[in-house]
């Protein structure tokens, strides 16, 4: 999309942005009426899965930092 200075093109651009980001803004403001209803058990299951993935990622990062600390201590200052 090419944006040229001018009223019509600028208005079209901002209208497009509003159409794209308005649903996300509603969700962030707590308006979840447009969201599909999900079963509480499904949400809990997905939440546990995501927590597990996050925990594994954090553990992997900690292990890699320990390896760097042991083998190349001069590189550790770049990680902080």
C-alpha positions in Angstrom: 0.0 0.0 0.0 1.4 3.4 -1.0 0.5 6.3 1.3 0.5 9.6 -0.4 -0.1 12.8 1.5 -3.6 13.9 1.0 -6.9 13.7 2.8 -8.5 10.8 1.1 -5.5 8.4 1.3 -4.8 9.4 4.9 -8.4 8.8 5.9 -8.4 5.5 4.1 -5.3 4.4 5.9 -6.6 5.4 9.3 -9.9 3.7 8.6 -8.1 0.5 7.7 -6.1 0.7 10.9 -9.3 1.1 12.9 -10.9 -1.9 11.3 -7.8 -4.0 12.0 -7.2 -3.0 15.6 -10.6 -2.3 16.9 -11.4 -5.9 17.8 -8.1 -6.3 19.7 -8.8 -3.0 21.6 -12.2 -4.3 22.6 -10.7 -7.5 24.0 -8.0 -5.5 25.9 -10.7 -3.4 27.4 -12.6 -6.4 28.7 -15.3 -6.7 26.0 -15.2 -10.4 25.3 -18.7 -10.7 24.0 -17.4 -11.4 20.5 -15.2 -14.2 21.5 -16.3 -17.8 21.1 -17.4 -19.6 24.3 -14.9 -22.1 25.3 -15.3 -24.8 27.9 -13.6 -24.2 31.2 -12.0 -27.6 31.1 -10.5 -26.8 27.7 -9.2 -23.5 28.9 -7.6 -25.1 32.0 -6.0 -27.8 29.9 -4.6 -25.2 27.5 -3.4 -23.1 30.4 -1.5 -26.0 31.9 0.1 -26.8 28.6 1.2 -23.2 28.2 2.6 -23.1 31.7 4.5 -26.3 31.0 6.0 -24.9 27.8 7.0 -21.7 29.6 8.6 -23.6 32.4 10.6 -25.8 30.0 11.8 -22.7 28.1 12.9 -21.0 31.3 14.7 -24.2 32.5 16.5 -24.5 29.1 17.6 -20.9 29.3 18.9 -21.4 32.8 20.9 -24.5 31.7 22.4 -22.7 28.8 23.4 -19.7 30.9 25.1 -22.1 33.4 27.0 -23.7 30.5 28.2 -20.3 29.3 29.2 -19.3 32.8 31.3 -22.5 33.2 32.9 -22.6 29.8 33.1 -18.9 28.7 32.6 -16.6 31.7 33.6 -13.5 29.6 30.4 -14.0 27.5 28.1 -13.9 30.5 28.2 -10.1 30.8 26.5 -9.9 27.4 23.5 -12.0 28.5 22.4 -9.7 31.4 
